[in-house]
Amino acid sequence: GGDPEKFAGAVSATRNWIIHPTDRTSSHVLGEPERYWVANALRLVTQLYFGRALGMSEEEISSRLGFLRGGVEIPDRVRAIFAAAEEPTAETSPAGD
């Protein structure tokens, strides 16, 4: 699996970079396509969390919201990003993914 601390640090650094842009980019800021996959993972977790908080089962959430189309691919991609030995950055992001 991926490293939760690496994930949280990268999300925080990326959020800070987006909200408070500077000429210097932290090595922890996510580049593309990592930013795409992480944003989708956060959306997926948020929708599941609020659905469950409203008392919905996972099956009901899936059928009503229809958002689990990427439900397997998204977590797999994010796990792979944060399982890598190297921190994902704008400079090390693979092109064309």
N, C-alpha and C positions, 0 to 999 in steps of 0.2 A: 504494500500500500504506500500511499504518499505520506509525507511528513506534515502533520497539522501545524506545527510551529512555522515551518517554511511557508506554508499556504497563508497563514494569518499575517505573517510579516510582509509577504509579497502583496497581499490585498491591501494592507494598511499603507505600504509605501506607494502603491499605485494610486490609491485614493488620494493621498496627500499630494502626489505629483499632479494629478488632474485638477484638484481644487486649488492648489497653490503652485502653479507652474514656475519653474526656474530654468535657467540655462544649464544647470548641472542636474543630471538625472542620476538618481541612486541606482546602484547595481541591483537593487531588489525590485525595481519597477518592472512590471510585466510588459513585454513587447507583444506583437502580434505573431502568431494566432493565440498565444496563451491568454491574453486579455479576453478574447472572445469566449474561450472555453470556460474560464473562471467566472465570467459574468453570467453565463448560462447555468453554471453549477449553482451559483448563489441564487439565481431566480428559481431554480428547481427546488432547492432546499427551503426557500421562503414560501413557495406555494404549498409544498408538502406540510410545512410547519403550521401555516394558517389554516389549511384544510383540516388537519388533525385537531387544532385548537377549537375549530368549529364543530368537532365531533364526527367528522367524516372519516370513513375507512379509506385505506389506500386505493381500493378498487373504485370507490365512489369518487374520490378525487380525480383519479385517472379518467373515468368515464365522463364526469361533468366538465372538467377543465380541458381534457384532451391534450395535456402538455407533456405526457410521458413519452412522446415520440422519440426524444433523444435521451430517455431515461437511463439507457445502458451506455450509450456512447459518451455522454457528457462526463459521468463519473470516471469512466475508464480513461478518457483523455486527460482529465485533471490529475488523476492518480499518477499517470505516466509523467506528466510535467513535473510533479513534486517528488517523484521517486528518483529522478535523474540525479547523478552525482553533482552536476553543475547547477547553480542557481539559474532559473530562467530569467533572461534579461532581454532588453531590446537588441543588444549586440549579439546574443547567442541564439535568438529565436530562429528556428529553421524557416526558410522562405518557402512560399508556395504551399503551405499546409492548410 
